[in-house]
Amino acid sequence: MKGIILAGGTGSRLYPLTKVTNKHLLPVGDKPMIYHPIEKLIEVGIDEILIVTGTEHMGAVVNLLGSGKDFDCRFTYKVQDEAGGIAQALGLAENFAGNEPVLVILGDNIFETSLKEAVKDYPGKGAQILIQDVPDPKRYGVAEIDGDKVISIEEKPEEPKSSYAVTGIYFYDPSVFECIKTLKPSGRGELEITDVNNYYIQKSEMKSSVLKGWWTDAGTPESYQIANELIRS
């Protein structure tokens, strides 16, 4: 299995902190934000990791991370030329992934628990999302589940069908790239990761695994502060 960290986007919700740097280079605790997902991948034995980021700050990302020697892994880099969505960024990983499954983490996801159990749960075929029981599911994509099978995912529903939020941690088999090639841009002009997940749901090839411990993204001033407080505690 190979690892992918999606670290693009403009970071507009964190402006002006992101005026001169990529969001994923901001500190969370005592290290840059992007170190956290990298360490989670290395912890489960993944040593081939692709970093996808935008054009403006690619140099800073490469200067920080280098070849991967300091992490005992190998980094590959891809540039997302425009803000075309998470699924578009993932599509850039096709050649890197080859015929192997991938573990994808959104670069602003900060969480406590090791992914070792989730890796063991994933059969290597189809898709698996990590979900977490949250008190305010209306803020997230919400997974309707039957056992570990995912029945549906709704984005920020007014009446959630469960209290399980979809985190930014995904497992996909190589067919994900054929799926991405068929996607049409959403109303936001982006290729949506929810459409990728629905592709697997429609084929009954999507399962879920519950992420234990605390989890947050760090994409807004509020959640960025929460991430720092959780890491420090």
VOFIMAR-798498 format. One record per residue (C-alpha): chain; residue in three letters; z, y, x; residue number from 1. Coordinates in steps of 0.5 Angstrom, whole numbers, plus 2048, in hexadecimal, padded with zeros to 3 digits. Layout:
N
<rec ch="A" aa="ALA" z="Z" y="Y" x="X" i="NUM"/>
...
# end
This chain:
233
<rec ch="A" aa="MET" z="800" y="800" x="800" i="1"/>
<rec ch="A" aa="LYS" z="7FE" y="807" x="802" i="2"/>
<rec ch="A" aa="GLY" z="802" y="80D" x="801" i="3"/>
<rec ch="A" aa="ILE" z="7FF" y="814" x="7FE" i="4"/>
<rec ch="A" aa="ILE" z="803" y="81B" x="7FD" i="5"/>
<rec ch="A" aa="LEU" z="800" y="820" x="7F9" i="6"/>
<rec ch="A" aa="ALA" z="802" y="827" x="7FC" i="7"/>
<rec ch="A" aa="GLY" z="7FC" y="82B" x="7F9" i="8"/>
<rec ch="A" aa="GLY" z="7FD" y="831" x="7F4" i="9"/>
<rec ch="A" aa="THR" z="7FE" y="838" x="7F5" i="10"/>
<rec ch="A" aa="GLY" z="806" y="838" x="7F4" i="11"/>
<rec ch="A" aa="SER" z="805" y="83E" x="7EF" i="12"/>
<rec ch="A" aa="ARG" z="80B" y="83C" x="7EB" i="13"/>
<rec ch="A" aa="LEU" z="80F" y="83D" x="7F2" i="14"/>
<rec ch="A" aa="TYR" z="80C" y="844" x="7F4" i="15"/>
<rec ch="A" aa="PRO" z="80D" y="848" x="7F8" i="16"/>
<rec ch="A" aa="LEU" z="811" y="842" x="7FC" i="17"/>
<rec ch="A" aa="THR" z="80A" y="83F" x="7FC" i="18"/>
<rec ch="A" aa="LYS" z="806" y="846" x="7FE" i="19"/>
<rec ch="A" aa="VAL" z="805" y="844" x="805" i="20"/>
<rec ch="A" aa="THR" z="806" y="83C" x="805" i="21"/>
<rec ch="A" aa="ASN" z="805" y="836" x="802" i="22"/>
<rec ch="A" aa="LYS" z="80B" y="834" x="7FD" i="23"/>
<rec ch="A" aa="HIS" z="80C" y="82D" x="800" i="24"/>
<rec ch="A" aa="LEU" z="80E" y="831" x="807" i="25"/>
<rec ch="A" aa="LEU" z="814" y="834" x="803" i="26"/>
<rec ch="A" aa="PRO" z="81A" y="831" x="805" i="27"/>
<rec ch="A" aa="VAL" z="81E" y="82D" x="801" i="28"/>
<rec ch="A" aa="GLY" z="825" y="82B" x="804" i="29"/>
<rec ch="A" aa="ASP" z="824" y="82B" x="80C" i="30"/>
<rec ch="A" aa="LYS" z="81D" y="829" x="80C" i="31"/>
<rec ch="A" aa="PRO" z="816" y="82B" x="809" i="32"/>
<rec ch="A" aa="MET" z="815" y="829" x="802" i="33"/>
<rec ch="A" aa="ILE" z="80F" y="824" x="804" i="34"/>
<rec ch="A" aa="TYR" z="813" y="820" x="809" i="35"/>
<rec ch="A" aa="HIS" z="817" y="81D" x="803" i="36"/>
<rec ch="A" aa="PRO" z="811" y="81A" x="7FF" i="37"/>
<rec ch="A" aa="ILE" z="80F" y="818" x="806" i="38"/>
<rec ch="A" aa="GLU" z="816" y="814" x="808" i="39"/>
<rec ch="A" aa="LYS" z="816" y="811" x="801" i="40"/>
<rec ch="A" aa="LEU" z="80F" y="80E" x="803" i="41"/>
<rec ch="A" aa="ILE" z="811" y="80C" x="80A" i="42"/>
<rec ch="A" aa="GLU" z="817" y="809" x="807" i="43"/>
<rec ch="A" aa="VAL" z="813" y="803" x="804" i="44"/>
<rec ch="A" aa="GLY" z="80F" y="802" x="80A" i="45"/>
<rec ch="A" aa="ILE" z="809" y="806" x="808" i="46"/>
<rec ch="A" aa="ASP" z="806" y="809" x="80F" i="47"/>
<rec ch="A" aa="GLU" z="7FF" y="80B" x="80D" i="48"/>
<rec ch="A" aa="ILE" z="800" y="812" x="809" i="49"/>
<rec ch="A" aa="LEU" z="7FB" y="816" x="806" i="50"/>
<rec ch="A" aa="ILE" z="7FD" y="81E" x="805" i="51"/>
<rec ch="A" aa="VAL" z="7F9" y="822" x="800" i="52"/>
<rec ch="A" aa="THR" z="7F9" y="829" x="800" i="53"/>
<rec ch="A" aa="GLY" z="7F5" y="82F" x="7FF" i="54"/>
<rec ch="A" aa="THR" z="7F1" y="833" x="804" i="55"/>
<rec ch="A" aa="GLU" z="7F6" y="839" x="805" i="56"/>
<rec ch="A" aa="HIS" z="7FC" y="836" x="808" i="57"/>
<rec ch="A" aa="MET" z="7F9" y="830" x="80B" i="58"/>
<rec ch="A" aa="GLY" z="7F9" y="832" x="812" i="59"/>
<rec ch="A" aa="ALA" z="801" y="833" x="811" i="60"/>
<rec ch="A" aa="VAL" z="802" y="82C" x="80E" i="61"/>
<rec ch="A" aa="VAL" z="7FE" y="829" x="814" i="62"/>
<rec ch="A" aa="ASN" z="802" y="82D" x="819" i="63"/>
<rec ch="A" aa="LEU" z="809" y="82B" x="816" i="64"/>
<rec ch="A" aa="LEU" z="807" y="823" x="815" i="65"/>
<rec ch="A" aa="GLY" z="802" y="822" x="81A" i="66"/>
<rec ch="A" aa="SER" z="7FF" y="81B" x="81B" i="67"/>
<rec ch="A" aa="GLY" z="806" y="817" x="818" i="68"/>
<rec ch="A" aa="LYS" z="808" y="815" x="81F" i="69"/>
<rec ch="A" aa="ASP" z="80F" y="819" x="81E" i="70"/>
<rec ch="A" aa="PHE" z="810" y="815" x="817" i="71"/>
<rec ch="A" aa="ASP" z="80D" y="80E" x="81A" i="72"/>
<rec ch="A" aa="CYS" z="807" y="80E" x="815" i="73"/>
<rec ch="A" aa="ARG" z="800" y="811" x="815" i="74"/>
<rec ch="A" aa="PHE" z="7FE" y="817" x="811" i="75"/>
<rec ch="A" aa="THR" z="7F7" y="818" x="80E" i="76"/>
<rec ch="A" aa="TYR" z="7F5" y="81F" x="80B" i="77"/>
<rec ch="A" aa="LYS" z="7F1" y="821" x="806" i="78"/>
<rec ch="A" aa="VAL" z="7EF" y="828" x="803" i="79"/>
<rec ch="A" aa="GLN" z="7EF" y="829" x="7FC" i="80"/>
<rec ch="A" aa="ASP" z="7EA" y="82F" x="7FC" i="81"/>
<rec ch="A" aa="GLU" z="7EC" y="832" x="7F5" i="82"/>
<rec ch="A" aa="ALA" z="7F2" y="831" x="7F0" i="83"/>
<rec ch="A" aa="GLY" z="7EE" y="82B" x="7EC" i="84"/>
<rec ch="A" aa="GLY" z="7F5" y="827" x="7EA" i="85"/>
<rec ch="A" aa="ILE" z="7F9" y="822" x="7EC" i="86"/>
<rec ch="A" aa="ALA" z="7F3" y="81C" x="7EA" i="87"/>
<rec ch="A" aa="GLN" z="7EE" y="820" x="7EE" i="88"/>
<rec ch="A" aa="ALA" z="7F3" y="820" x="7F4" i="89"/>
<rec ch="A" aa="LEU" z="7F4" y="819" x="7F4" i="90"/>
<rec ch="A" aa="GLY" z="7ED" y="818" x="7F3" i="91"/>
<rec ch="A" aa="LEU" z="7EC" y="81A" x="7FA" i="92"/>
<rec ch="A" aa="ALA" z="7F0" y="814" x="7FD" i="93"/>
<rec ch="A" aa="GLU" z="7EA" y="80F" x="7FB" i="94"/>
<rec ch="A" aa="ASN" z="7E8" y="80E" x="802" i="95"/>
<rec ch="A" aa="PHE" z="7EF" y="80E" x="805" i="96"/>
<rec ch="A" aa="ALA" z="7F2" y="809" x="800" i="97"/>
<rec ch="A" aa="GLY" z="7EC" y="804" x="801" i="98"/>
<rec ch="A" aa="ASN" z="7ED" y="7FD" x="7FD" i="99"/>
<rec ch="A" aa="GLU" z="7F5" y="7FE" x="7FD" i="100"/>
<rec ch="A" aa="PRO" z="7FA" y="801" x="7F8" i="101"/>
<rec ch="A" aa="VAL" z="7FD" y="807" x="7F9" i="102"/>
<rec ch="A" aa="LEU" z="804" y="80B" x="7F8" i="103"/>
<rec ch="A" aa="VAL" z="803" y="812" x="7F6" i="104"/>
<rec ch="A" aa="ILE" z="808" y="817" x="7F6" i="105"/>
<rec ch="A" aa="LEU" z="808" y="81E" x="7F4" i="106"/>
<rec ch="A" aa="GLY" z="80A" y="822" x="7FA" i="107"/>
<rec ch="A" aa="ASP" z="80F" y="826" x="7F6" i="108"/>
<rec ch="A" aa="ASN" z="813" y="820" x="7F3" i="109"/>
<rec ch="A" aa="ILE" z="81A" y="820" x="7F6" i="110"/>
<rec ch="A" aa="PHE" z="81E" y="81A" x="7F4" i="111"/>
<rec ch="A" aa="GLU" z="824" y="816" x="7F6" i="112"/>
<rec ch="A" aa="THR" z="822" y="80E" x="7F6" i="113"/>
<rec ch="A" aa="SER" z="81E" y="80A" x="7FA" i="114"/>
<rec ch="A" aa="LEU" z="817" y="807" x="7F8" i="115"/>
<rec ch="A" aa="LYS" z="819" y="800" x="7FA" i="116"/>
<rec ch="A" aa="GLU" z="81A" y="7FD" x="7F4" i="117"/>
<rec ch="A" aa="ALA" z="814" y="801" x="7F0" i="118"/>
<rec ch="A" aa="VAL" z="810" y="7FE" x="7F6" i="119"/>
<rec ch="A" aa="LYS" z="812" y="7F7" x="7F4" i="120"/>
<rec ch="A" aa="ASP" z="811" y="7F8" x="7ED" i="121"/>
<rec ch="A" aa="TYR" z="80A" y="7FA" x="7EE" i="122"/>
<rec ch="A" aa="PRO" z="805" y="7F4" x="7EE" i="123"/>
<rec ch="A" aa="GLY" z="7FF" y="7F8" x="7F1" i="124"/>
<rec ch="A" aa="LYS" z="7FB" y="7F8" x="7EB" i="125"/>
<rec ch="A" aa="GLY" z="7FA" y="7FD" x="7E6" i="126"/>
<rec ch="A" aa="ALA" z="7FF" y="803" x="7E6" i="127"/>
<rec ch="A" aa="GLN" z="806" y="804" x="7E6" i="128"/>
<rec ch="A" aa="ILE" z="80A" y="80B" x="7E5" i="129"/>
<rec ch="A" aa="LEU" z="811" y="80D" x="7E6" i="130"/>
<rec ch="A" aa="ILE" z="815" y="80F" x="7E0" i="131"/>
<rec ch="A" aa="GLN" z="81C" y="812" x="7E0" i="132"/>
<rec ch="A" aa="ASP" z="820" y="813" x="7DA" i="133"/>
<rec ch="A" aa="VAL" z="821" y="81B" x="7D9" i="134"/>
<rec ch="A" aa="PRO" z="825" y="81F" x="7D4" i="135"/>
<rec ch="A" aa="ASP" z="81F" y="824" x="7D3" i="136"/>
<rec ch="A" aa="PRO" z="819" y="820" x="7D2" i="137"/>
<rec ch="A" aa="LYS" z="815" y="825" x="7CF" i="138"/>
<rec ch="A" aa="ARG" z="814" y="829" x="7D6" i="139"/>
<rec ch="A" aa="TYR" z="810" y="823" x="7D8" i="140"/>
<rec ch="A" aa="GLY" z="80B" y="81D" x="7D7" i="141"/>
<rec ch="A" aa="VAL" z="80F" y="818" x="7D3" i="142"/>
<rec ch="A" aa="ALA" z="80D" y="811" x="7D3" i="143"/>
<rec ch="A" aa="GLU" z="80E" y="80C" x="7CD" i="144"/>
<rec ch="A" aa="ILE" z="810" y="805" x="7D0" i="145"/>
<rec ch="A" aa="ASP" z="810" y="7FE" x="7CD" i="146"/>
<rec ch="A" aa="GLY" z="815" y="7FB" x="7D3" i="147"/>
<rec ch="A" aa="ASP" z="811" y="7FD" x="7D9" i="148"/>
<rec ch="A" aa="LYS" z="80A" y="7FE" x="7D6" i="149"/>
<rec ch="A" aa="VAL" z="808" y="805" x="7D4" i="150"/>
<rec ch="A" aa="ILE" z="805" y="806" x="7CD" i="151"/>
<rec ch="A" aa="SER" z="804" y="80D" x="7CE" i="152"/>
<rec ch="A" aa="ILE" z="805" y="814" x="7D2" i="153"/>
<rec ch="A" aa="GLU" z="805" y="81A" x="7CE" i="154"/>
<rec ch="A" aa="GLU" z="806" y="821" x="7D2" i="155"/>
<rec ch="A" aa="LYS" z="80C" y="825" x="7D0" i="156"/>
<rec ch="A" aa="PRO" z="80C" y="823" x="7C9" i="157"/>
<rec ch="A" aa="GLU" z="810" y="826" x="7C4" i="158"/>
<rec ch="A" aa="GLU" z="812" y="820" x="7C1" i="159"/>
<rec ch="A" aa="PRO" z="813" y="81B" x="7C7" i="160"/>
<rec ch="A" aa="LYS" z="812" y="814" x="7C6" i="161"/>
<rec ch="A" aa="SER" z="817" y="812" x="7CB" i="162"/>
<rec ch="A" aa="SER" z="81C" y="816" x="7D0" i="163"/>
<rec ch="A" aa="TYR" z="818" y="813" x="7D6" i="164"/>
<rec ch="A" aa="ALA" z="815" y="818" x="7DA" i="165"/>
<rec ch="A" aa="VAL" z="80F" y="816" x="7DF" i="166"/>
<rec ch="A" aa="THR" z="811" y="818" x="7E6" i="167"/>
<rec ch="A" aa="GLY" z="80B" y="81A" x="7EB" i="168"/>
<rec ch="A" aa="ILE" z="80C" y="813" x="7EE" i="169"/>
<rec ch="A" aa="TYR" z="806" y="80E" x="7ED" i="170"/>
<rec ch="A" aa="PHE" z="803" y="807" x="7EF" i="171"/>
<rec ch="A" aa="TYR" z="7FC" y="806" x="7EE" i="172"/>
<rec ch="A" aa="ASP" z="7F7" y="801" x="7F0" i="173"/>
<rec ch="A" aa="PRO" z="7F0" y="802" x="7F3" i="174"/>
<rec ch="A" aa="SER" z="7ED" y="803" x="7EC" i="175"/>
<rec ch="A" aa="VAL" z="7F0" y="80A" x="7EB" i="176"/>
<rec ch="A" aa="PHE" z="7EA" y="80D" x="7EF" i="177"/>
<rec ch="A" aa="GLU" z="7E5" y="80A" x="7EA" i="178"/>
<rec ch="A" aa="CYS" z="7E9" y="80D" x="7E4" i="179"/>
<rec ch="A" aa="ILE" z="7EA" y="814" x="7E8" i="180"/>
<rec ch="A" aa="LYS" z="7E2" y="814" x="7E8" i="181"/>
<rec ch="A" aa="THR" z="7E1" y="814" x="7E1" i="182"/>
<rec ch="A" aa="LEU" z="7E6" y="819" x="7DF" i="183"/>
<rec ch="A" aa="LYS" z="7E4" y="820" x="7DC" i="184"/>
<rec ch="A" aa="PRO" z="7E8" y="826" x="7DD" i="185"/>
<rec ch="A" aa="SER" z="7EE" y="828" x="7D8" i="186"/>
<rec ch="A" aa="GLY" z="7EE" y="82F" x="7D5" i="187"/>
<rec ch="A" aa="ARG" z="7F2" y="831" x="7DB" i="188"/>
<rec ch="A" aa="GLY" z="7EB" y="830" x="7DF" i="189"/>
<rec ch="A" aa="GLU" z="7EF" y="82A" x="7E3" i="190"/>
<rec ch="A" aa="LEU" z="7EF" y="822" x="7E3" i="191"/>
<rec ch="A" aa="GLU" z="7F5" y="820" x="7E0" i="192"/>
<rec ch="A" aa="ILE" z="7FA" y="81B" x="7E3" i="193"/>
<rec ch="A" aa="THR" z="7FC" y="819" x="7DC" i="194"/>
<rec ch="A" aa="ASP" z="7F4" y="817" x="7DA" i="195"/>
<rec ch="A" aa="VAL" z="7F5" y="812" x="7E0" i="196"/>
<rec ch="A" aa="ASN" z="7FB" y="80F" x="7DE" i="197"/>
<rec ch="A" aa="ASN" z="7F8" y="80F" x="7D7" i="198"/>
<rec ch="A" aa="TYR" z="7F2" y="80B" x="7DA" i="199"/>
<rec ch="A" aa="TYR" z="7F7" y="805" x="7DC" i="200"/>
<rec ch="A" aa="ILE" z="7FB" y="806" x="7D5" i="201"/>
<rec ch="A" aa="GLN" z="7F5" y="804" x="7D1" i="202"/>
<rec ch="A" aa="LYS" z="7F3" y="7FE" x="7D6" i="203"/>
<rec ch="A" aa="SER" z="7FB" y="7FC" x="7D5" i="204"/>
<rec ch="A" aa="GLU" z="7FB" y="7FC" x="7DC" i="205"/>
<rec ch="A" aa="MET" z="801" y="802" x="7DD" i="206"/>
<rec ch="A" aa="LYS" z="808" y="800" x="7DE" i="207"/>
<rec ch="A" aa="SER" z="80E" y="804" x="7DF" i="208"/>
<rec ch="A" aa="SER" z="814" y="804" x="7E4" i="209"/>
<rec ch="A" aa="VAL" z="81B" y="808" x="7E3" i="210"/>
<rec ch="A" aa="LEU" z="81C" y="80C" x="7E9" i="211"/>
<rec ch="A" aa="LYS" z="824" y="80C" x="7EA" i="212"/>
<rec ch="A" aa="GLY" z="828" y="812" x="7ED" i="213"/>
<rec ch="A" aa="TRP" z="826" y="819" x="7EC" i="214"/>
<rec ch="A" aa="TRP" z="81F" y="81C" x="7EC" i="215"/>
<rec ch="A" aa="THR" z="81C" y="823" x="7EC" i="216"/>
<rec ch="A" aa="ASP" z="816" y="826" x="7ED" i="217"/>
<rec ch="A" aa="ALA" z="816" y="82D" x="7F2" i="218"/>
<rec ch="A" aa="GLY" z="810" y="831" x="7EF" i="219"/>
<rec ch="A" aa="THR" z="814" y="836" x="7EB" i="220"/>
<rec ch="A" aa="PRO" z="81A" y="83B" x="7ED" i="221"/>
<rec ch="A" aa="GLU" z="81F" y="837" x="7E9" i="222"/>
<rec ch="A" aa="SER" z="81D" y="830" x="7EB" i="223"/>
<rec ch="A" aa="TYR" z="81C" y="832" x="7F2" i="224"/>
<rec ch="A" aa="GLN" z="823" y="835" x="7F2" i="225"/>
<rec ch="A" aa="ILE" z="825" y="82E" x="7EF" i="226"/>
<rec ch="A" aa="ALA" z="822" y="82A" x="7F4" i="227"/>
<rec ch="A" aa="ASN" z="825" y="82E" x="7FA" i="228"/>
<rec ch="A" aa="GLU" z="82C" y="82D" x="7F6" i="229"/>
<rec ch="A" aa="LEU" z="82B" y="825" x="7F5" i="230"/>
<rec ch="A" aa="ILE" z="829" y="824" x="7FC" i="231"/>
<rec ch="A" aa="ARG" z="82F" y="828" x="7FF" i="232"/>
<rec ch="A" aa="SER" z="834" y="824" x="7FB" i="233"/>
# end
